[in-house]
């Protein structure tokens, strides 16, 4: 009886030993750098039931491949270490079978794998509730890695959206490296300590897939005062007003636009504006519209909103735009401040009346210009006719030609010379004021009729001097 009991006990020990050694473990290499994959191969039975949960403490299980050959199963696991140092692979249970413990050494870098330095920071460093904050994750390497932007996990205590990314050469711990930075806008919704675990970072090098553990984003969120309204922005906003038109046509909605950069949400700012425009005549017909635009700094957590307000214009005259107030909370002083949006004034006009007025104004201007040109032409024409008459006198070669040239001299246009010097005198006195005209006529007649001899050249010069001194009479017509 005792022998039978001892035999059964030995068989039980053998079965236990066989089950413990029933799952074989093999690692592809005992030492690796952080970011490199580790291949763990398990060989045994019932491996589809194996519990891999103990590996999560030090490794990320990224790949899992199960194959069968007869009664034997092979499970190949791709693991990525979560930290540096000596990591122990725990005992894994597959039904009654178990694996033997093993260990692997994880270094910060190697000859083929650069060491990567990570930084996580927020701007501002100590945000408060509802304040737009920039979260930055930086991975700094030797420039040989191709990084993939990581997604942020959902978190119950904050809202986030991705911003831009950048790459630049920096110095970390006295060593030059290439910094890859990813930015997010986060808005904490709860006060107190907040920790946001970041996912594994993917990178590639010569076709190899690498994965690095990133540090968690940890910061403390300050609480906003309980009296602060919900739609008030945290931090001072910036305002840009578009140029308003000086005039606007009646019976056409007036669009009043400005841009706000700050911590307002679209719905929050729309609610603030709608409340202030509720009792403003002409501004309660159409609801304000808001459009989110990309800002100049793509890495800024602040939102750029383009606001358009519409005024229902029904009457002509001066339309005064209301002055709006944009409240904001100053975190440094803990006070509620406000930013004024100056309204100004726009003149509302009737387009048909304005068009008629402009047409009449232009017509009057053309008429005045024509009258001015005619007046100027009349004032300048006598100079031309005087110059022309003097040229004819100057070219006279004899007494007959000189007499005809004198009788044809005029400050106006005439088709024929006067018949006599007397008739010419009367005509010229209606046009001009001439000194020594009578003496000149007398000298011309005495020479012509032979009563007095005279030098022709001297006489012609006297005619040019007297006629050249003639001036247009003030009351002379065209």
Number of C-alpha atoms within 10 A of each C-alpha: 6 7 8 9 10 11 12 12 12 12 12 12 12 12 13 14 12 13 18 16 15 19 24 16 17 13 16 11 11 12 16 21 23 26 29 18 24 22 17 17 19 20 20 21 22 16 21 13 10 17 13 14 11 13 17 12 13 17 20 17 17 12 12 13 10 14 12 13 7 5 8 13 17 20 19 17 20 16 21 25 27 20 19 16 15 12 17 13 18 17 15 19 18 20 14 12 22 20 22 16 11 14 13 17 16 21 17 16 16 13 7 8 20 18 17 19 15 18 15 17 15 19 14 12 13 11 23 22 20 26 26 26 24 23 23 20 23 21 20 24 20 15 14 13 20 14 16 12 15 15 13 14 10 11 13 8 15 15 14 19 12 19 18 14 16 11 14 11 14 13 11 14 7 7 8 13 19 20 24 23 20 21 23 22 24 21 22 25 15 18 16 14 10 16 13 16 15 17 16 18 17 17 18 15 13 8 8 11 13 20 23 21 19 21 15 14 17 14 16 16 20 18 15 18 11 7 6 13 13 9 19 21 26 22 21 18 20 11 17 12 15 10 9 16 12 10 15 22 18 18 14 13 18 21 15 18 18 16 19 20 18 22 26 26 18 18 10 14 22 17 13 16 18 16 12 15 19 13 10 13 13 18 22 18 14 13 16 21 15 19 12 14 12 11 14 8 10 13 19 20 26 22 20 25 24 18 21 16 20 19 21 17 18 13 13 14 14 13 17 11 17 16 12 16 15 19 22 23 22 15 16 7 8 10 12 16 16 17 14 11 15 12 14 12 15 17 15 21 17 15 12 10 10 12 11 11 12 12 12 12 12 12 12 12 12 12 12 12 12 12 12 12 12 13 13 11 12 14 14 11 15 20 15 13 17 20 16 15 21 20 14 16 23 16 12 18 12 11 16 11 14 21 20 19 21 27 22 22 25 27 26 20 14 11 7 10 17 20 11 12 19 13 12 18 17 11 16 22 16 15 21 21 16 17 15 15 18 12 10 15 17 12 18 22 14 13 16 15 9 10 10 11 11 14 8 15 14 10 17 22 13 15 23 17 14 16 25 15 14 20 16 19 15 10 9 13 11 14
